[in-house]
Amino acid sequence: MKVVVVDYGAGNLHSVARAVSHAGVRPLITSSGRYLDDADALIVPGVGAAADTMKNLREHDLIEPIKDYIASGRPFLGVCMGQQALFDVSEEGGQHQCLGVLKGRVVRLPGGQKVPHMGWNRVFITQEHPIFEGIDDGSHFYFVHSYYPNPDDPAVVIGETEYGVRFPSVVAKDNVVATQFHPEKSGQTGLRMYENFLRIASRAEVAS
């Protein structure tokens, strides 16, 4: 199984790669869109701001390959900024057009809380999904963010977290699943989530 981790200069790649390797698959880390053509699973991680993320994706000519990959129906995992980039627009530092794979906007966490939201918090499962296999409702994951997605369609939300507001911390639609937290920084529970994603990908590979 070919698992590709996209490198667009956002960092945090090696911890993601280690988590994938821990699950039994050695990933390919690449900034070239051509390696997405025959990928069986794609992971877009990320830390940082929306403007920088979209700028870097454009400069690496990755926007269309990522959108084409998702449109093909193959398994996709977005992490943190990799989740936010899936939506139409991010309000971080202005108005920034994102990938538009999921309808909705990325908005700032409400006032009254320390921002960024950094550290461990609970994820409450709102819909069953294979990404949660073997993971208890209310499990703790590691967060670092100041913005969160506000989807137009609430049906894409499969996990939520409380931090001044109840926000979507896991979203999924068809072959796409994405988390606002960092599973690769979330201990054994986070590693289990990567294992689950790779299991989803291996089932899809067999089915195809």
N, C-alpha and C positions, 0 to 999 in steps of 0.2 A: 504494500500500500504506500502510495506516494503522498506524504503530508508536507505541505508547503507553509512556511511561516514568512509573512511578508515583512521585508525590511525597508522602511521608508525613512529611516534616520530617527526614529522616535525612542529608541532605547528599550530596555526591558526584554530584549529578544532572548537573551541567554537563559533567563529564568524560565521563560516560556518553553524554549527548546529542551531544557532539562526536564521540565514537567512532561513533555511529550515523550522524551526518551525513557523516562521512568515508567511510562505506560507501555513501553515495549516497541516503540517505533522511532527510528532516527529521522528527524525532519530535515528538509532542505530549507535553509534560510536564504532568501533571495530578494533582490530589489528589481529583478527583471520580470516583466509581465509574461514573457514567453513560457516561463516554467509553470504558469498556471494552466496552460492548455491541457496537459495530461495529468493534473493533480487529482487525487481522489478525495482530499480534504484540504481545506484552506483555513488558516488562522491569521487574522489581522489583529495584532495586539496594539498597544499604544499608551503613551503618557504624554501630557502636554496639552497645548491649546488647539482649538479647532482650526484656526487660521493657518497655523504652522503645519498641522496634519494635512489639510487639503492642498496647501502649497507644495508640500513634499510629495504627496501622491501624484500631483500633476507633473512635477519636475521629473519624476521617475516613470512617467507614462504608465501609471498603474490604475488610473480610475476606470478606464474602459475594460481592461482585462479583469478587474475585480467584479465589475457589474456583469460582464459576460459570463464569468465563472458562476456567479450567483444565479443568473438566468438559466444556466444549464441544469440546475437542480441538484448539483453536488453539494455535500455538506460544508457549511461555512460556520466558523466561530469567530465572533468579534469580542474583544476584551477591552474594557474601559473606553478609551478614545475610539477603539475599533468598534464599539457599540454605538457611540454617539454619531460617528461618521456615517452610519447607515441611514440616518434620518434626513429630512429635506433641508432643514436650516438649523444652524447653531447660533444662539444669541451671545455666545462668548466673545467679548470684545467687539461687538457690532453684530452684523448680520452676515453669516457665511454660508454659502450654498454647500451642501454636503452631497452624499451619493444619491439620496432620494430613493433608496431601496424600500424603506419603510416610511409611511406618511407620518409627519409630526415634526415638532420642534424640540430643540435642546435648550433648556431654560436654567436659570440660576437657582440654586437652593435658597429658600427664604431667609430673611433676616432673623436675628435672634439666636442663631446657632453659630458656633465657630466654623469658619470656612477657611481652607477646605475641610470637608468631612474626611477625616483621616483616622484609620484604625479599624478595629474589629466591630462588626455589627451583624445583626441577624437577618437572614433571608427567609421570608415566609412564602411557601409555595402556594400559588393561587390556581394553578392548573397542573395536572400530571403531565410529565414529559420525560422521555428517556434520559435527558441530561441530568435528571435528579435521581436516577436509579441508585439505591443504596445510600441516599443522602436524606437525613432527617429534616422534617419541617422545622424551621427556626434555627438551622445551623448557622454558625458564625463564619464570615468571610472577611477578607481584608479590603478596605476601601481607601481610595485617595482621589477625591474629585470635588469640584465646586458647582458643577452643572449636572443635570440629569435629563433623560429623554421624557417627553410628554407626547405619547403617540396619539394620533387621531383615532385609531381603532383600539379600544381597550382589550380586545380579544388577543392581541399579540403579547400581552403582559402575562408571564407565567410565574414571576417571583417579585415580591415587593419588600421594601425596607423602610423603616421609620427613621427620619432625621429632620425634625422640624416640619416635615411633610411626609406622607406615605408615597414613595416614588417607585417607579418600575426599576428593579435591579436585575431582572432577567427578562429578556424578550425572545420570542420565537415566532417564526412564520415559515411554514413549509420546510425548506432545507436550511433555513437561517436560524441560528441561536446566538445570543450575545448577552454578555454580563457587564454590569457597571463596575463590579469589583474585580479583583485580581485573583483568580483561582490559583495561579502559580505561586502566590504569596500566602496562601490560605491553608497551609499544612496538609494533612492527609485528606481532609474533605475536599480541598481544592484539587488535589491530585486525582481523587476519584472522579471529579467532574471532567478532567481531561481524558481519563480512561473511558468514561461514558461517551464523550464526543467521538473518540476513536472507534468505539464499538458501534456507534451510529454509522460512522463512515464505512466500517468494514461490512456492515449489513447492506448498506447502499451499494457497495462495490459488488457484493455477491448478487444482489437483485438485478444489477445492470448487466 
